[in-house]
Amino acid sequence: MWEDFGFFIPPSFDFDTILATDCYGLHYCRLVTTNLAALPIKEALVRRTIIEDPLCDRCHVALESPLHALWYCNELDTIWEKSAHCRKRREISFLNFKELLSWILTQPTEVELFAMVVWGIWNQRNKVRHNHVAAPLHQIFQISAEKLADFTASQQPAIPMMTRRVSHRTRWQPPLADLVKINFDGAVFSSANAAGIGVVIRDSSGQVLASCSQRLSQAYSSTEVEALAAAKAVSFAAELGITKAVLEGDSLTFIKALSSDHSSLAAFGLIINDIKFSARNFDQLLHSHVKRECNFVAHCLARHEFDISDFLV
């Protein structure tokens, strides 16, 4: 089945063994696999004669199985198109969700983020089904990335009592009430001679107003791609009519250069000049530097652009 699409699966390939031995996504994927049988999926409810309609509530076409409801449904394209798994969705057939998880564990991807997105899809489905307030589908990926960032930041290693020091958890902070925050990040894929940039814009309550990603057909230096991401962030926000904002990134070198009153002699100096010129379209545009964990959503958007052809909003 998989060989037809260029994926060689040896005869000894054992889904149960992979799920039992893989360390990276072990905790997350075991939880999902263990609880699949308990999901009130329509396929199971019909089999137990609790309901009569087995069709998916999103597309109203296919049978609602775990695999369809969380992966294959066409209505989920707006979520999975932002993930590195997107192209593989239509290329590979899986018999069940357990096979999908086993395959995910063999891929160079962020398994924890995949698990969080799957949880987000199911949670949103339940809220809609029970007429509760739910986030729109196109925001599920960003919301899941934020939840994962919060969870990761909270999992600090234990420090012996004798050497314990006061530490402050770092997490993304919303802007003041009359501002929006524009987070940007860049990623370099040297082996593919390409780069990616990601931008997410949120208001003072943390709600995502817009996001975009772009693939660049050249492997720029890390600071250069940060500069290009910032330039895209500023132009994207201007196109949306935003006039008061905080531009936030995790490259201290770039933020210092952007905040300086002097012209930069660095390779990205011309890009900084363009950003400063574009800033005239804003009534207020502040600059902020944060650590990588506070810029997680933009980072994910930049990393996942390896699989898109050009630009994605």
N, C-alpha and C positions, 0 to 999 in steps of 0.2 A: 504493500500500500504506500509506504513512505518512500520506497526506492524510486517510484515513478516520478518523484519531484526532486530527485537528486540527493536524498538523505539515505545513507546506507545504515540499515539497522541490522546488526549481526544476529544470528540465530539464538545466541545466548542472552539477548537483551531481555531483562526481567524487570517489569514495572514495579513489582513489590520490592525487589532488592534495592532499586534506586531510591524509592520512597523511604526505605528503612535505613539506608546508609548515608545518603547525602546529608552533609552537615550544614551547608549554607542556608537552605530553606527548610530544614527539617521541622522546626517547631511550627512554623506557619502552615506548611502544606499538610502535616499530619493532622492538625486541627481541622482543616477544611475537609480532608478526605474522610476522617473519622465521623464527621457530622453530616455528610451528604445524605445519608439514609434518613436522617431526621428532618431534612428540609421539607416543608409543606409544598413541594413542587406539584404542579397540576397533574403531571403524568402519574405520580404516586397517589394523589388524592382520587383520581379516576379509578385506578387499580383497586383502591380500597372502597370504592363505591360511595365516596363522600360527596363528590361533585360529578357532573356529566360532561362538562366542556373541558377538553384537554389542551385547547389551543393557547398559545402564548398571548398574554394580555398586552404585550407591546406591539407585536407585528400582526397578530390575529391570523397567522398563516400556518406556522409550524407547531408541532407538538412541543409543549413546554417541558423539556427534560433539563436536568442540571447543566448539561453541556450547552444546550441551546440558550437557556435563560442567562447564563453567565459569560458566554463566549461567542456563539455563532449568530445570534439574532442580529438582523440587519440594522435594527434600531440602536445597537451598541456601537456602530461604526464611529459615531462622534466621540466615543470614549477611547476605543482601541486604536484609532488612527493617530493618537498622540503617544502611542507606546511602540517600542521596538518590536513587539509581537505582531504588529498590524499586518504586514505582508504575509506572514505565515498562516494567518487565520483562514485565508481562502486557498492555500496551497496544500494543506495537510488535513486529512480526515482522521478523526479520533473516534473510537468506539464509545468512550465514556469520559467523564471528567477526570477519572484517575489516570487514564492514559495521557491526557493533556498535561496534568501536573508532572507526570514523569518526564515528559518531553521538555517542559519548562525548566526542570532541574538540570537538564543537559545543555542548556543554552547559556551564553555569556550575558546574563541579564540580571536585573534586580528582582530576586524572587519575593522579597518582603513587600516591595511596591506592588507587584502583581497580586499578591494575596490581599493587600489593602484595597486595591481597585475592585477585586472580585467581591469583597465584603461590601464596598460602597454601592456596587450595582445591586446586590441583593437587598440591602437596607433601603435603597431608593425605591426599588420595586414594591416592597412591603408598604412603605408609606403611601405611595400612589394608590395601591390597591385598597387601602383602608381610609382613603380620602384625607390623609394627613399632609401637612406642608412638607414638601420635599425639594431638594435641590434639582435643577434641570440636569439632564444627562451630560451636557457638554461641560459641566463643572465638576463632574465626579472625579476625573483624573487629578485635577489640581487639589481638590479637597482631600483626596486620599493621600497625595504626596505630603500635604501639610500635616495630616494626622500621623503619618509615619515619622515625619521630622520631630513632632512633639513627643512621640513615643520613644524614639531613639535618644533624644536629649534627656529624657527622664531615666534612662537606663545607665546611670553612672556606676562604675565599678566600686565595690566596697573599699574603703580606705581604713587601715588599721587605726584604732582609737588614739594611739600614741603619736601618730603622725598626721592625724586628720586636720585639715585646714578648711577654713570657710571658703566655699566656692559658690559661684552664682550661675544658675542655669541660664544658658543663652538660648533665646528663641526669637522668632520674628515678632516685631512690635508694630502695631498699626500706627498710622500717622495721626496728627491732630484732626479735629472734627472738620475743618475747612480744607483739608488737603487729601490727596490720594498718594499712595506709595507705588513707585514703579521699580520693581526689582528686575535686574537683568543678569545674565551670565553667558559665558561662552565655553565651548568645549572643542578640543582639537583631536582629530582622528588621523594621526600621522600616517598610519599604514594605508589609508584610503585616500590620502592627499585631500582631505576635506575637513571642514569645521562646522559647528552648529551653534546657533545662538537662540536663547530663550528669553521671553519677556512675560511678566505677569503684573497686572495692575489691580490693586485692591484699595478699598475705601477704609475709612476710620473704624468700621465695624469688622473689618477683615474679609468682607465679601469680595469675590473676584468679579471685577468689572469687565476685564478683557485679558486675553493672553495671545501670544503668537510665537511661532518658531520658524527658523529659516536655516536651510542648508547652504553652506558656502563651499564652492568647488575649489578650495585651496586650503592647505594646512598652514594657517598663519601662526605666529608665535602666540603664546598664551595671553600676553598683554594686548597684542594687536586685536585678537578676537574679542577680548573684553571691551576694547574701544569700539569695535564695530557693533557689538551687542548694545552698548550704551547709545550709540547713534541711532540704531533701529528703535530702541526704547523711546527716545525723545521724539522721533518723527512719528512713531505709532501713536503715542499719547496726543501729539498735536493734531493728528488726523481725527482723533476721537473728540476733539474740542476741549481737552483738559487744559486748564490754565494755571492751576496751583498744585504743585506736586513735590514729592521728595524722590530723587533719583538715587537708588541704592544698589550697591554691588559689593562683591567680596574681594576685589583686587585693590589693596591699599595703595600700590604704586600708581594705578590709574586714577583713583579717587583723589589722591594728593595732587597729581598733575592737573586734573580737571578743576580742582578748587583753587589752584594757583593763579595769581594775577599776571604771571609772566608767561610768555610763549614757551611751549615745550619744544625741545630739540630732539625728542625721542622720535622713533619711527612712526609712532601714532600721533605725532603732534598736529598734523593737518586734520586728523579726525577730531581731535579736541577742539580745534578752531571751528570746525563745522558745527559741533555740538553747542559751543558757546554762541555761535550765530543763530542757531535754531532756538536757543533759549529765549531769544527776544520775543518769540510767539507766546511766552508764558508770562503771567503776572508775577509768578513766584516759582522758582525752581531751585530747591535746596539739594545738597549732595550729602550722602551718608555712606559710611563704610561699615560692614558687618562681617561676622565670621561666616564660613561656608554653611554651617548648620542653620543659620538664619536666612539663608538664600536658597534653601533646598528646592523649592518649587521651580524657580527659574533654572536652577542647575539641572533638574530632571528634564525640563523642556528642551534645554540645550543638548543634553546627552542623547535624548531619544530622536533627535533630528537626523541621526545617521541613516535612518530608513525612509525619509521622505525625499521627494525629488526636488523641491524648491522652497515653497513658503506655505505655512499653515497657520490659520487664525482660529 
